[in-house]
Structures are given as structure tokens and as C-alpha cells.
Amino acid sequence: MGLGGIHIWHLLILLVVVVLVFGSKRLAGAGEDLGTAIKDFRKALRDDDTQPK
């Protein structure tokens, strides 16, 4: 069973289509960029909390 009528097979087919359209290298680069952005965002939040107001 899936969520809202979306089954695991639908998600797998969608994943295959996305990989075919964008390519694995491009998806890996996007994942790396997203990870870097999240890391920088968390660092900015920590730095903001440590500065006196």
C-alpha cells in the first residue's frame, strides 16, 4: 500500500525516469550542492546564536 494511492512501484518508475532524464552525475552534483547548502545554513544559524546582541 502507498500514500494517497501512490505505490512503491510508482515511485520506482519515477526514480528511473528521473535518472534517465537528468543522468546520475547531474543528480549527484545536485545532491552535493543541496548538502553544502544545508551545512552552510546550519553553520549560519549556529554563528548567529553565538554572537551577542
HELIX and SHEET records of a PDB file:
HELIX    1   1 ILE A    8  PHE A   22  1                                  15    
HELIX    2   2 SER A   24  THR A   50  1                                  27    
END                                                                             
